[in-house]
Amino acid sequence: MPAAITLAQRVAQIAPSPTLAINAKAKQLKAAGVDVLNFSVGEPDFPTPPHICAAGKEAIDKGHTRYTAANGIVELREAVCARYRSRLDLNYDPEQIQISCGGKQGLYNIFQALINPGDEVLIPAPYWVSYPPMVELAGGVPVIVPLREENNFDLHVDDLLQRAGSKTKVLVLNSPSNPTGSILSEGALKAVAKLARERGWLIVSDDIYEDIVYTKGTIPHILRVDPGLQEQTILSNGVSKSYSMTGWRIGWCAGPLAVLKAMNKIQSQSVSNPVAVSQYAALTALTGPQDFPQTMLEAFLPRRDFFIQALTGIKGVTCVEPMGAFYVFPNFSAYYGRSFQGKTIDSSVALADYFLDEAQVATVPGAAFGADDFIRFSFATSLDIIKAGMGRIEQALAALK
Ligand SMILES: *Cc1c(COP(=O)(O)O)cnc(C)c1O
């Protein structure tokens, strides 16, 4: 018998990504022949556009199959700079850009580069599942700031102030948000900008859903509201959502040179560089025709509208209308305390389990996002499946005593 293996303490602190775990369970049930309707998916249900795939194939044929610079090929970093010039009217030097293995790794690099043990990071909740564990893996302390459903999940500066302190170093923004689909208002961002200036906070702005927006015109952004914050803001983004390229694993960050240099050290000692072939495909995504996000939006919009109508038609359920991304985040807490066959449904995890076991509908419990009253449904799936799924949800809820 070998001696028991002792694992690092940092591993015990965190759990595997719950969204990936639920998706895996749904796929497993499906493979076993169960007719599961899957609303747990966190990626667009479109293939990568053909011209981008062609660029990936061409990259292989041209021999772009070796290591690149740790921070990514300069052409792609320049394309990212051009994007920020046109979208935010801000100048970045290509040295201020890091290409990473997905937006997720870029965010991981940010926290590794910035956080010392005990540093606090303000994270508004409902939050994307990975922010708190990433902060913890860096030795930091996630400090959760509740966003209120009655306020359309906008950020309230008093809620922020109540939790901020002398150890606060970073504030994370994610607009449009996963899971709520809410967009932070200009007023909220102005208040945030004022505070960040007064207290010297760094801002991490995760803009991964910036192209998936159901409102007209440009959306408020911290650096549109206050471009002077460029030197204390790190932007995180990527091609996964805008161009349906989740499997290619390309993201990027932009920010102050010193932070980016620190992030490059970490990247060079961990993954070396993002996949060369994928970087060339991403270059075509950023520099080629830009009509793809609109194609997705046209498919997403009727699905979103159906979801909202069906959900708000159920007694006791409330649902804030998502203004971006491809999720609805309804509140089912009116059903907590009811039971099925003697088993009490008392939490989002219990309700999501019930939906999966009794209705064969896979969803993500709000607890995974720090908001236990809610359940996340992705509408990156067909309208037919959404209609069938909502029928099953209504029946399942009606069966609760
Ligand atoms: C999908 C997602 C990301 C990053 O995805 P990658 O595939 O790693 O680029 C980052 N933030 C949020 C909120 C997301 O939903």
The ligand as an SDF file (V2000), in Angstrom:
LIG
                    3D

 15 15  0  0  0  0  0  0  0  0999 V2000
  -17.2600   32.3040  -21.3300 C   0  0  0  0  0  0  0  0  0  0  0  0
  -16.7900   33.3230  -20.3540 C   0  0  0  0  0  0  0  0  0  0  0  0
  -15.4300   33.7190  -20.2460 C   0  0  0  0  0  0  0  0  0  0  0  0
  -14.2500   33.1600  -20.9900 C   0  0  0  0  0  0  0  0  0  0  0  0
  -14.4140   32.1550  -21.8450 O   0  0  0  0  0  0  0  0  0  0  0  0
  -13.1590   31.6230  -22.6630 P   0  0  0  0  0  0  0  0  0  0  0  0
  -13.7300   30.5330  -23.4930 O   0  0  0  0  0  0  0  0  0  0  0  0
  -12.1380   31.1540  -21.6780 O   0  0  0  0  0  0  0  0  0  0  0  0
  -12.6400   32.7660  -23.4760 O   0  0  0  0  0  0  0  0  0  0  0  0
  -15.1010   34.7330  -19.3660 C   0  0  0  0  0  0  0  0  0  0  0  0
  -16.0330   35.3330  -18.6340 N   0  0  0  0  0  0  0  0  0  0  0  0
  -17.3180   34.9940  -18.6950 C   0  0  0  0  0  0  0  0  0  0  0  0
  -18.2880   35.7450  -17.8550 C   0  0  0  0  0  0  0  0  0  0  0  0
  -17.7470   33.9710  -19.5450 C   0  0  0  0  0  0  0  0  0  0  0  0
  -19.0370   33.6270  -19.5640 O   0  0  0  0  0  0  0  0  0  0  0  0
  1  2  1  0
  2  3  1  0
  2 14  2  0
  3  4  1  0
  3 10  2  0
  4  5  1  0
  5  6  1  0
  6  7  2  0
  6  8  1  0
  6  9  1  0
 10 11  1  0
 11 12  2  0
 12 13  1  0
 12 14  1  0
 14 15  1  0
M  END
$$$$
